Amino acid sequence: MSTPDDVSDAERARIKESFIAARGYWRPWTETMLRVSPGFVQQYARYAGYPAHTGPLTERMVELIYVGLDASSSHLFQPGLQTHMTRALEVGATQADIFDVLHLVAVQGVASTCQAIDILAEFAEFSDSTEVAPIDEQLQTRLDRLGPAHALALSSVARLDSGYVQVLLDLVEHGRPGGGLSPGESSLVQLALHACFTAFNPDAIRQILTTALAQELRPAELLQAIQLGAHLAVHGTALGATVFQHVSDLEVAGSAAPSHKLESSLKPS
């Protein structure tokens, strides 16, 4: 393993060029990492680039999945969202595609709410008939049509609060733009969202996989969608490298300042 001092400027330039080719961006945190840990930059580019470039999904689909992952309320990573949204549009995604993904992001959290209500129904005794209502045929048809496609286990919710289920299904059905993702593409985005470590939801994954396989999506497509979320963890590394650089800059500025100015800057105002 080489130390940072063993890596030449020419080798650092090559690593930077390879990183940009693999990931499509270069930021201040990667510059810091290139200086302090060039081996990480080199290997991360290979690791993160592998699922993006190896697999059956089109570049458009890969970028749309990244849009969903970075926009998700469990992540909210604006720099990555801007990078991947820009790239998605460059490789053929439409405005409707983008906003269809953002619609799925808005619905993502409901899967956990439904699961929590299922648990409530297990533990609570809803003996009062006014608390539990039967599901009428029209509502059941909507549940069967929309629930599984969005990993929503809605039976308990419908019995306990049918009004909530109606407005939720209206959001699911009528809140999306027209002409966006196909049903299979929606499943790929939702699989990535629920499989990502930032909001891992095994029950939702099982439901989405059942739907996706019924849509004749191939296992290799599903595998790639799952893999795309793993390296979002590097955004913690990015934050750490950014803070490290800030602390280092402060130390350099502090050592260069006259002692009386340092003492003055440390006094409370």
N, C-alpha and C positions, 0 to 999 in steps of 0.2 A: 504494500500500500504506500503510495507516494504521499509525502507531506506537501502542504501548499507551496513551500519554498522550492520544492523539487520540480514544480510545474513551470515550464517556460511561458513567456508571453505568447509565443506562437501556438502553443498547445492550448492555452486558455482561449485564444481567439477561435481555435478550431472547435473547442467544446461549446463556446457561445453560439457559433454558427450552427452546429448540430442541434442544440437546444431549440433555437428559433425555428429550424426546419421541422422539428418533431412536434413542438408545442404551439408555434405560431405567435409567440410573444416574448418580450424581454422587459423585465421591470427592475426597479432599484433593489428589491430583495434578492433577485437572481444575481445581480452584480456583486452584492455583498457575499453571497454564497460562493460565487466563482472565485473571489479573492481568498476567502477563508477555507472553503471546502470544495475545491473544483471537482473532486471525485463524486460528490453528491450530485452536483449539477449534471455531470455526464451520465450517471446511472439513473437518476430520476427521469431524465429525458427519454431514456430507453424504456424504463418501466411504465411511465405514464403514456408514452406514445404507442406502446404495444397494443392495448385494447382499442385505441382509436383507429389504428391502421391495420389491425389484423382481425379479420372477421367479415361476415357477409353484409353487415349494415352499410348503407350508403353514407357518404360524408354528410349529406343533408340530415340524415336520421341521427347520426352521431352528434352533430352540433345541436340538434333540437333536444336531445337527451341532456346534453350539457347545459343548455338553457334552463331546462326544468330543474336540474340539480342545483345550479347556482342561484336560481330565483327562489327555490323552496324556502319556506319560513324556518326550516331547520338549519339553513345555511346562510342565505342572504349575502352572497359574496358578489358585490357589484363589479369589481374589476373583471372577474371571470365571466360574469353575465354579459358585460359589454363586449368582451372579446368574442365569445361564442355566439352571441346574437348577431354581431356584425358578420362573422364568418358564415353563419347559417343562411343569412340573406344572400351572401356572395355565391353560395353553392346551390341556390335554387329554392330555399324555403320562402314561403309567402308570408305576408302579414297575417293571414288567417291561420297559418301553421303556428306562428309565434304565439298568437293569442289563444289558440287552442291549448297549447302547452301551458300557458299561464292560467287558463281555466282549470286544468288538471291540478296545477299547483294549489289553487284555492280549495279544491275538493279533497286534497290529500289528507288533511287532518281529521276529516269526518270518519275515516275508517277506525281510528283509535276511539273516537267518541262512541261509535256503535259497539265496539268491543267492550268498552267500559259499562255501557248500559246493559249489555248481556250479562256482565258480572253482577251488576246491581240486581238484575232480575233473578239471578241465582240465590243471592243472599237475602233480599228483601221479601217479605210476605205481602204480596198484593192480593189480599183476600177480599177487599172491598170491590165489588163489581164495577163501581164507578171509576176505579183506577185502571182497570184492564178492559179494553174494548176489543171486540172481534175485528178482524181485517176484512173489509168488504172485497168483493171480487174485482172491482175496478182498480182498487189500490194494490191488491195482490198482483195483478197483471203488471203494473208499473214496477213493483218491487222485483219481480222475476226478470223483467226486461232490463232494468237499469242497475240493480244492486250488484250482481256478480261482475259486471263489466267494470265496476269502479271499486271493487273489493269492499262493498258495503253490506254488512250483515244487519238487515233492517227489521227483522221480524219483531224483536223485543221492543225496538223503538216505536214501531207502528202500533203495537198494542198499548203502549204506555202514553204515547203522545203522537197521534196521527197527524195533527196539525204541523208539527215539526217535520215529520217525514214528507208531507206534501210540499212544503216550501223548499226542503232540501232537494227533492226530486225535480222540482221546477228549476232550481239552480243547475242541477246536473244536466237536465235535458235541454233547457232553453237559454242557459247562460253562456253557451259556447258560440263562437262565430260560425257562420256557414262556410263550407268549402275548405275546411282545414284538414286535420289528420284523418286517415282512415281508421277503422276500428282496431286493426292490428297495430298501427303506429301508436294509437292511444295506449294500448296494452304495454307496448315497449317502454313508453315514457313512465307509465305508472309503476311498472316493474322496477325500473331504475330508482324511482323515488322511494318506494317501500323497501328496496333492498339496500339502499345506501346506509352506511353506519350512522349517519346523523339522525336517522328516523327509522331504524330497522324495525320492521313489523312482519314477523313470520306468518301470522294468520292472513294478512293482506297479500303477502307474496304467494301463498298457496292458492288463494282465490284468483289472483291475476294469472298465475301459471295455468290453472284449469281453463280459464277463458282463452288465454293466448294459444294454448295447444289445440283447443276446439276451433280456433281461427286458422289453424294450420301454420302457425309460426313455427319455424324450425328451432330445435334446441340450441343450435349454434348462434342463432339470432338472440335468443333469450340469454344465453351465457354472456355474449358481448355486452348486452344492455346492463347486466348485473355488474360486470367487471368495470364499467366506465365510472362507477361511483367511488371506487376504493381510494383513488389518489387525491380526492378532495381533502384528505387529511394533510396534504402539503400546505394548505392554507394556514395551518397552525405554525408550520415551519416558516412560512412567509412572514407571519406576524412576528415571530421570534427574531428572525434575521433583521427585520425592519427596526425593532426595538433595540437590538444589539447595536446596529449602526448608529441609532440616535444616541444611545448611552456612550458609545465610543467617541462620537463627535463632541458630546458635552465634556468628556474627560480631556480631549485634546484642547478644546476651547478653555477649559479651566486651568490646565497646566500652562497655557500660554498667557493667561491674564495675570497682571500684578496682584500680589497677595491682598493688598488693601481693597482692590475691586472685588475679589472673591469674597472677602469677609462682608463687604457691603451688600453683595447680591444674595447672601445667605440670611441677612437680617430680615425679620418679618416686617412687612409694610403696614 
